[in-house]
Amino acid sequence: MSTAESTQTSISSSKLTAVGTRSDRTTMNAVRFHGQKDIRLETIPYPKLSPGKVLIAPKFCGICGTDVHEYLGGNNLIPAPDHPHPITGETSPLTLGHEFSGIVEGVGEGVEGVKPGDRVCVQPIIYDGDCRSCKRGLVNCCDSNGFVGLSGWGGGLAEAMVVPESCVKKLPDNVSMEIGALIEPLAVGWHAVDISPYKQGDSVLVLGGGPIGLAVVQALIGRGCENIIVSEVSSKRRDFAAQFGAHHVVDPTKEDIVKKVESLTNGLGADVGFDAAGVQVAVDTAFMALKARGTLVNIAVWEKRASLQMNEIVFRERGYMGVATYSLGDFEAVLEAISSGRMKPEGMITKTIALDKVVEEGFRTLIEDKENHVKILVDVGNSVA
């Protein structure tokens, strides 16, 4: 057992108790990443359960923008064959899928929080537990961090997978399996708002109306924000933003964002901005649209180096901060917000496909027609004979 596994499971016993496992199976179907534009549906060995672990049969799995970036550009977050991940020791080819729900099939000895038959989702962060960030409880900032479905330990685009108990979160009875597959991206938005300086009464600018930008909008609505301004070039995604509660949606190719934000904030400027776009022009515009001592929160994963207009920061005492996915408690907070009705993310699901159609109807759709989609789910539980 690796240091990370022992840290995340806190189990040292070598004895195994596997309740409800499908022990008769030796192989299963899985969608595997081999390299740039090379994703295959393959038959691989059925995973084995061990102490402190949970065997899950994934039911629904979302295709993330990160998955698409890896598909188009090749190994970036996914460890290349000559660079094993420092915690999992794995490289490509590996199983994809980090946004998913499923049913518990079996549990290893020492697992007490879930049982076979439970409906769950998975918090996919992999961390070592030993670095300076982990020792402060900031496991999402781990020096060696990784993700289930990107760094190893299986993934949601398979008929079964095994993870430490600490990764597994039970779904409330009134949260469907489909919605369970949305908890991961929603937690990103929730965490961004949670650690930002946002407070009740603030005006907020959101850059980008994709899945993460929409997650931020929903998190803000769930916290009672009354002035959300979304900047998005796609008309369809502007519609989505309005559907999920944005009070104002703006096309930055047709309107001056700085002037528009000023007019919607009584000339004051936005208190907080959230960058879910990750493009230079959006950052430049966002700082100009913020009031003095406003803060821009970066959620986007950048593909190239960004530059900052430092004088716009210095002379207006503006802040700039980064956000790394989500932290302990964020999944539970999102689940509670959905269960209580404060967040209603059902409309994010724009298409559901079969496991054997992941490339043709999933990845290619998000590449060629992404403006008309928010989240494509793969029906893992009912896909391949």
N, C-alpha and C positions, 0 to 999 in steps of 0.2 A: 504494500500500500504506500502511495507517495505521501510526501509531507502535506500536500494540499488536500488529498483525500482524507487523511487522518484528522486534519484541522477542521474540514467541513462536516465530517460525520461524527467526530469524537467517539469512535468505536475502535476498540483494540482487540476484541475477541475474534478468534478465527473460526468459531463455530457458526454455521449457517442455519437459519430458519427461514425457509422460503414457502410462504403460504399463498396458495392460489396461482402458482406459476404454471405456464404452459410448457411443462417439461417435455412434452412429446415432440415439440418442434426443435429442429436443428438448424433450419435456415429461414430467412425472411427476405422481403423486398425492401430496398432502401434506395433513395436518390443520393448519388455520390458525386462530389466535386473532384475532378481529376486535374483540371487546369483551365486556362483561358478558353472559354466557349466550349468546354468539354464537361458536360454533366450527364451522368448515365443512371438509368434505373437498373440496379444489379441485384443479384441474389448473394447475400452475405450470411455469415454465421449468426444464429440467434444469440443475443447477449446472455451472459451468465450473471446471476445475482450473487452478491457478497454481503458481509455484515455492514449494517449502517446504510445500505443502499435500497432503492425503490425501483422495481421493474414497472415500467409504464407502457401501455399501448396507446400511442398518439392517435388522436381522432381528427383534429383540425390543426393545420399549421399554416401560418402566414408566410408569404414571400416578402422579405425585407429589401429595402433599397441597398443595404450592404451586400446581400446575396447577389443582387444584380451587378453591383460594382465589381465584385470578385469574378463573376461570370464574364464580364466584358474586359476587364483589365488583367485578369490572372491573379495569382497569389499575392495578397497584400496582408489582410488580417489572417487569412488561412495559411498555416505554416507550409512552406515549400518543402519538397523532399529532402533537401540538404540543410534545412533549419527546423528541427523538431521543436514543438512548443515546449517551453521550459517546465511546465507543470504536467501536461498530459503525456508528453513524449511523442505525440502523434504528428503526422504530416498528411498532406493530401496523397492519395485519395482518402476522403473522409465524408461522413454523412452530414448533409445539410439540415437546417431547420432549427431556429432558436426562438420562434414565436409560436407556441403550441399549447394545446390542451390535450388531455388524455384520461384514461382510466387506469387506476392502479391494478396491476396484475399480480404482484407479489411483493413481499417485503423481506429484507434480510434481518438477521438478529439485531436487536437493539433499536429497531425502528418502532416508535410508539405514536407518532403524530398522525400517521395515515394507515389505512388498511386496504386489503383487496376490495375492489368495487368503488372506491372513492373517486369522485370526479376532481381533477386537479389541473393546474397549470404549472409551468416550470419557470423559475427565475434562473436564467442561464449563466450567470456570472461564475467564472472559475477564478479562484484566488489562492495564494499560497499560505496566507495566515501568519506569515513570519516577517514580512517587510514592514517598513516604517508606517506605511499607510494602513495596512491591515491591523497593526497593533493599536491604531487609533480608532478602529472600527470602520475605516473607510475602505471597505473591501472592493468597491467599484474603482478605486484608484490604485489598486495593487500594482506593484512594480512589474509583475509578471502576468498580469491579468489576461484572461481569455474568455471564451464563450462556448457553452455547449452548442454544437451545431456549426461552429466555425473553427474551433481549436481542438476538437476531439470530444470524447465521452459520448459518442453517438449524436443523434439529432432527431428533431420532430418529423422529418420526412422519411420515416422508417416505421415498420409495423411494430417495433418494440425498441426500447432503449432503457438504460439504467443510469440513474444519477444519485448522488448523495441525498439523504432525507432533507437536508437544509435547503435544497433547491426546490422542493415540492410545496406548493401552496394549494390548499383545498378551495374549491369553488363553492360559494354559497348556493343554496338550493335554487334560488331564483336567477342565477347567472348561467346561461346556456353554455354548451361546449364551444359553440362558434364564438361567442363573446370571450370565452376563456382564452382563445387564441389571440385576442387583441390586448390582453393585459400587459404584455411586454412593451409594445410601442406606447401604450397609454401611460405606463409607468415612467417612460423617458420624459414625456411632457409634464407629468405630475412632479417628478423630481426637479426638473428645471424651474418650475414655478416655486416649489418648496424651498429651494436654497437661494433663490433670487431675493432681492430686497422688496419685491412686490408687497404692497399692503392694501387693505380695503380703501377704496376711493381713488386708487391710482388709474391713470390711463395707460394702456399698453399697446405697443406696436408689435405685430408678429410678421416676420418676413418669411414668406413661403407657406403655401396651403397644401403641402403634401401630407402624408400620414403623421409625421412628427409635429408639423405646424398645427394640424387639426387636433392633435393630442393636447398641445398647449392650450388651444382655444377651449377645449372641453374641461381641462384642469382649471382654467381661469373661471369658466362659467360655474363649475362646481364649488368655487370659492367665493362666488358672488361678485365677480368683476362686472362693472357696468359700462365700461368703455373700451372695447377691444377693436383695434383697427388692424386689418389683415392686408398686406401687400402681396399680390400674386398675379403673374402674367396670364395664367390660364383662366379662361372664362368659366370652364367647368369646375375648376378647383375653387374659384371665387364663390360659385354656387354652393359647393360643399361647405366652405367656411361659413357662409350665411346660414346654411342649414344647421350647423352645429353651434350656432350662437353668436358668431362675430357680429358686432353692431354696425361695423362699416367695412366694406371691402373695396379695395382700390387697385386699379390696373396701373402699375408703375410705368408702363410704356406710353400711357396716355395722359397721366396726371403727374404733377409735381408733388412727390410724396411729402417733402418737407413742408410745403405750403398747405397741403391737405391735412397733415397731422396738426399743424398749428391751428387751422380753422376748426378742427374737431376737438381741440383741447383748450378753447378760449385763449389762444395765443401763447399758451405756456409750453407746449411740447410734451412729448410722451415721458412718463416717469420711468418706464422700463421697456426695453425692447428685447425680443427673442428672435435670434437668427437661426432659422431652420432651413435656410436656402444655401448658404455656403458659397456665395459668389461675391466678388470684390465690389461691384457697384452697389449691392444691397448693404454691405457694411458701411461704405462711404455715406450712403443716404441715411442710414439708421442713426449714425452719430449726429448728423445735422438735425435730425428730427427729434432727438432727445433734449430735454431741458437740462439746464446746468445741474450737475450732480445726479443726473440720470445714469442708468446702467444698461449696457447692452450685454445680454447673456447669449453666448454662443453654444448652440446645440449641434450644429452641423459638423459632419466629418469632412474636412477639406481635402481635396485632391491635389492642391498645389499651395504653395506658400502665399499667405495673405500679407498685405501691407496696411498700415494704419496711418491716418492723418493725425499724428501725435498732438499737434497744437489744438486740434478740435477736442482732444481729450484733456490736455493740460489746462488750457485757459477757460474751460467750462467745468473743470473738475469732474469729468464724466468717468464712469467705471466700465471695465470690460472684464468679464469672467467666463470661464469655461465650465461646461457641465459634462460629466462622464456617466452616461446612462442613468442608473438609479442606484439607490442604496438600501440598506436594511429598513424594512417597514413600508417601502413605497408600494410594493405589490399589494400588501394588505390594505393600505389606504385607498388604492384604486378599486379594489374589490368591494370595499365598504361603500365607496361613493356610487358605484354602479348598483349594488344591491339596494341602496337606499333611494335610488332614483335621481341622485344629483348629477350623475353622468349617464348619458344614453347614447352609446357608441354604435348601435346596430347599423346605422347608415354607412359606416365605414366599409362594410363588406360589399364590394361591387361585383364580385365574381367568385364562384366556387368551381374547382376543377378536380379531376382525378389524378392520382399519384403518377400514372403513366403519361400524363399530359403536362408535366411541370415545365418543360422547356417550351413546347409548342404553344401552349395556351396560358402559361404563366409568365416566364421570363420574357418571351418575345412580345407579349401583350404589354408588359410594363416598359419595354424598350420602345415599341412602336406606337403605343396608344396610351401612354402613362397619364396624359391629361384627363382621360375619362375614367380613371380608376384611382381608388384610394388603397384598398387592401384586397388582394386576391388570396383566398384561402384554398388550401389543398385538403380535400376530403380523404385523409389518410386511412381512416377506419373503414372505408367502403369503396376502395378504389381498384385494387388489382386482384384478379381471381387467383 
